[in-house]
Amino acid sequence: MAEYSICLALVLAALLGMQLYVKRGLQGRYRELVDHAAKQAASPKQYEPYYVQDEFTVKQSKIVNEDVKYEGLTTRDSLEDSTVVKGTAKRGVQ
């Protein structure tokens, strides 16, 4: 009985160890299938998150006019100050 349990444990350990390789192999086959189908349909390539070029616009607006008076009384008026930054950022594998 002990021999059977040891053999069963070894078989289960081998199956668990092979799970990663089998899963990656299947994912590779699926990727090849999708790429081949996309090539046949003349559609663009599948999204790849590691090679993305982003365009961005950052807008910042600040409206503050602070006046401190006698005895700590503070008043704030509105002024306008804005900044706009445009650019591109290319992300790659780090």
C-alpha positions as CSV (number, residue, x, y, z in Angstrom):
1,M,0.0,0.0,0.0
2,A,2.9,2.4,0.8
3,E,4.4,1.7,-2.6
4,Y,1.2,2.6,-4.4
5,S,0.9,5.9,-2.5
6,I,4.5,6.8,-3.3
7,C,4.0,6.0,-7.0
8,L,0.7,8.0,-7.0
9,A,2.5,11.0,-5.4
10,L,5.3,10.8,-8.0
11,V,2.8,10.7,-10.9
12,L,0.9,13.7,-9.4
13,A,4.0,15.7,-8.9
14,A,5.1,15.0,-12.5
15,L,1.6,16.1,-13.8
16,L,1.7,19.3,-11.8
17,G,5.2,20.1,-13.0
18,M,4.2,19.5,-16.7
19,Q,1.1,21.7,-16.3
20,L,3.0,24.9,-17.0
21,Y,4.7,23.6,-20.1
22,V,1.5,22.2,-21.6
23,K,-0.4,25.4,-20.9
24,R,2.3,27.5,-22.6
25,G,2.4,25.2,-25.5
26,L,-1.4,25.5,-26.0
27,Q,-1.2,29.3,-25.7
28,G,1.5,29.3,-28.4
29,R,-0.7,27.2,-30.7
30,Y,-3.6,29.5,-30.2
31,R,-1.5,32.5,-31.0
32,E,-0.2,30.9,-34.2
33,L,-3.8,30.1,-35.2
34,V,-5.0,33.7,-34.5
35,D,-2.0,35.2,-36.4
36,H,-2.6,32.9,-39.3
37,A,-6.3,33.7,-39.4
38,A,-5.6,37.4,-39.2
39,K,-3.1,37.2,-42.1
40,Q,-5.7,35.4,-44.2
41,A,-8.3,38.1,-43.4
42,A,-5.8,40.9,-44.0
43,S,-6.6,42.4,-40.6
44,P,-4.1,44.2,-38.3
45,K,-2.0,42.3,-35.9
46,Q,-3.2,41.4,-32.4
47,Y,-2.7,44.0,-29.7
48,E,0.8,43.6,-28.0
49,P,1.0,45.6,-24.7
50,Y,4.8,45.6,-24.6
51,Y,5.2,47.7,-27.8
52,V,2.7,50.5,-27.5
53,Q,3.3,54.1,-28.4
54,D,0.9,56.5,-26.5
55,E,0.0,60.0,-27.3
56,F,-1.0,62.1,-24.3
57,T,-2.2,65.6,-23.4
58,V,-1.9,66.9,-19.9
59,K,-4.0,69.9,-18.9
60,Q,-3.5,71.7,-15.7
61,S,-5.4,74.7,-14.4
62,K,-4.8,76.6,-11.3
63,I,-7.1,79.4,-9.9
64,V,-5.9,80.9,-6.7
65,N,-5.5,84.4,-5.2
66,E,-5.0,84.4,-1.5
67,D,-5.1,87.5,0.7
68,V,-4.2,87.3,4.4
69,K,-5.5,90.2,6.3
70,Y,-5.2,91.5,9.8
71,E,-6.1,89.0,12.6
72,G,-5.6,86.0,10.2
73,L,-8.6,86.6,8.0
74,T,-7.9,85.1,4.7
75,T,-9.7,85.7,1.4
76,R,-9.2,84.0,-2.0
77,D,-10.0,85.4,-5.4
78,S,-10.0,83.7,-8.7
79,L,-7.2,84.0,-11.2
80,E,-6.5,81.7,-14.1
81,D,-3.3,79.9,-14.9
82,S,-3.3,76.9,-17.2
83,T,-0.7,74.6,-18.8
84,V,-1.1,72.2,-21.7
85,V,1.6,69.6,-22.5
86,K,1.4,67.3,-25.5
87,G,3.7,64.5,-26.3
88,T,4.3,60.8,-27.1
89,A,5.6,58.0,-24.9
90,K,6.8,54.7,-26.1
91,R,6.6,51.8,-23.6
92,G,8.9,48.9,-24.0
93,V,10.0,45.8,-22.1
94,Q,11.8,46.8,-19.0
